């Protein structure tokens, strides 16, 4: 395949952004890097500018809105037959693009590499986590590291209010076009979730949001329950480390 545009959404993403973008250029043939930023106040713009100085193919666009509108903007800007979404807090696996293109077929609309939470690397629970994650993806979708056939989404209109679950809308849209959206073990990405996620307050917020989504899809209740247990355990471990 020819080089592809890669779209990243950012907002105060400096913590992992440089590592993220470096992994993109290392593992993907990048035609243009498109960064849609929500007017970050940290070092995000400066980090993006470093890559523009180095590669000269970065488009940096700032706008106010939701994650839905940012994704819509990115889709409008990408060119070519295929493009990628990459989250600003993930690190792509080695040879990500080479592995992903092995999955491309006439009826494939998108390939998603499984996300592995960084805190679970090397843990015995990881194989079970991966199986559960793919089961969740089959019904919910995800855009952490996704290669997308552009024509499947070129006419999409993502509802403005979808600041979360806009990825589920994208997957559903591609499904309804008659294309397969594949979730695979390889390639994959390591997801460095923000420290704020590993707090009881944030966990409750996410759990309520996930529960609302799962109530309309009962098969997700058990997998999300597993996720909740993993997060609860990680919160307890972090609290023990701080007080120990």
N, C-alpha and C positions, 0 to 999 in steps of 0.2 A: 504494500500500500504506500501511497505517497504521504509526505508529511502532513500532519493534521493540526488544526487550531486547537488550543487547549484553553478552556475558560475556568477561571478561579474567582469565586466570590470572597470578598474580604470585608472585615470591619474590625479594626484593632487586633489584627492577626499576627503581630510581630513575633510572638513567642516561638512559632514554628514555621513561619512563612518562608524564611530563607532556605531552611532545610527542605521544605516542601517543593519550592520552585526548582531547587538544585536537583532534586530527585526526578522532576519532570524532564528537565533538559538532559539528564543523564540516561533516562530510560524511554524517552518518547522522541520521535523525529518531529520537532515543533516547527510548524510553519509560522504561526503567530501565537503569542501568549496574550490572552485577553483577560484583564483583571477588572472586575466590576466592584468598586469600593463604595461603602456607605459613609464616606467622609471620615475616615479614620483619624484619630487624634494621637496615635502612637507612631512608631517608626515604620508603619506599613508602607506609606508612599515612598519613603527613602529606600527601603529594601527593593521595591519594585523598580525604582529608577536605576539601582545598581545593575539589575538584569537588562534593562534597556540599554545602558551604557555598554554592557558586555556583548549582547546579542543583536541589538538594534531591531527587534521584531516584537516589541511589547506595546500593546494598546491599553492604556490606563484610563478608565472612565469612572467618574464619581457621580453618584446620584442618590437621592433620598427615596426610600420606598421600603418594600418588604423583600424577603428572599425570593418570593415569586416574581416580582418585577425585575429583580437583578438577574434571575435565570432567563427571563423573557428577553431582556436586553442582550445578554450573552448569545442567546440563540439567534437573535437578529444580526449579530455582528459576525458570526462564524461563517466560513466559506468552505467549499470542498464537499466531497461526498460523505466524509466522516469527521467528527470532532470529539473532543473529550471534555467532561466535567471532572475537576479534581478539587476536593475540599482543601481549604487552606491549612488544615491541621493534620494532614496525612503525609506519609512518606511512601512513595511507590516502591514496589518490589523490583528486584533486578530484572532487566529485560521485560518490563511490564508490557510494552507495546508488542514485542515479538510473540509473547505468550498469548496475548489477547487476540491477535489477528489469526491465530490458529483456529479460533472459534467462529470466524466470519463465514457466513453462507448466505445464499440468496434470500432466505426467509428469516435471517437474523437482523433485528433492528437495533440491538444494543447488547453490550457485554459489560457486566459489572464484576470487578474483582472483589472478593470477600474482604471486609474490613476486620482487622484483628486489633482489639483494644491493646494498647501498649502495655498496660498493667498485667495482661495475661500471657505475655510472651514467656515461653519456657515453663508455664504452669501445667500441671497434669490435667486440669479441667479444659485446656484449650481445644482438644479435638471435639469435645461435646459442645463447647461454645460455638465452634465453627459450624457444626451440623445444625444447631438451633438457629444461628444467624442466617444460614441459607434458607431455612424454612420460613423465617420471618420475611426475608427478601422476596420470596415467591409471591407473597401477598401484599407486602408493603412497598417494595422497591427501595432504591437507595442510589445516590449519585456521588458517593465519596470518591470513587475512581471508576468512571463509566465512559466507555467508547460508544458513540451513538451515530447511527446512520442519519444524516441531517434531514433527508427528505421525510423521515417519519415524524419530525417535530417542527418542520418549517412553517406549518400553519397553526401551531398550537397557541392557545390563549389561556395562560395559567391564571386562575382567579387571583386577584390582587391580595385578598385576605389570607392566602396560604403562606404565611411566614414559616410555618412548619408543614410537613407532609406535602410540600410542593413536589417532592421527588416521587411520592406515591402517585400523584396526578400525572407526572410525566410517564411513569411506567405504564399506568392504565391507558394513557393516550396511545402509546406505541403498541400495546397489546391489541387495542381496538382497531388499529390499522392492519392487523393481521400478521404482525411480525412477532418473532420470539424475543423476549428479553431474558438473557441468560445470566444466571449467577454462578460463578465458578470459584474453585479453590485457588487456581492459578490462572492469571496473576492475582496478586492481592495487594493490600495496602495496610500499613500500620497506622492506627488512628490514635493520636495523642490527644485524648479528650481533656478539655480545660479543667484546671483544679476546682473550679466552681461546680463541676458536675459531681464531684465526690463530696458533696455536702448533703445533709439530710433535707434542707429546704429545697434545693434544686432537684433532688431525687423525687420528692413528693410532687413537685410541679411536673416533672417528666412522666412520672407514673400515672398521674391523673390524665395527662394528655394521651398517653399510650392506651389507657383503659378505655377512654372515649372512642378511640379508633378501633380497639379490639372488640368492643361490644357489638359493632356491626360486622365483625369478622371473628366469630367465636373460636375458630381454630388458632387464633393468635393468643388467646388468653393464657394457655400453658407456656408457650415460649416467652411471652412477656413476663410471666411469673418467674421464670428462670432468670431472665435478665435482671429483674428486681432483686432477686436473691444475691446475684453476683455483685451488683452495685452496693447493696446493703453490707455485704461482707467487706468490700473494698473501703467503704466509709468507716467501718469499725477498725480496719487495719490502720488507716490513716490517722484516726483519732488516737489509737494506741501508740503510734509512733510519736505523735505530738506530745503526749502526756507521759510516755515511758522514760 
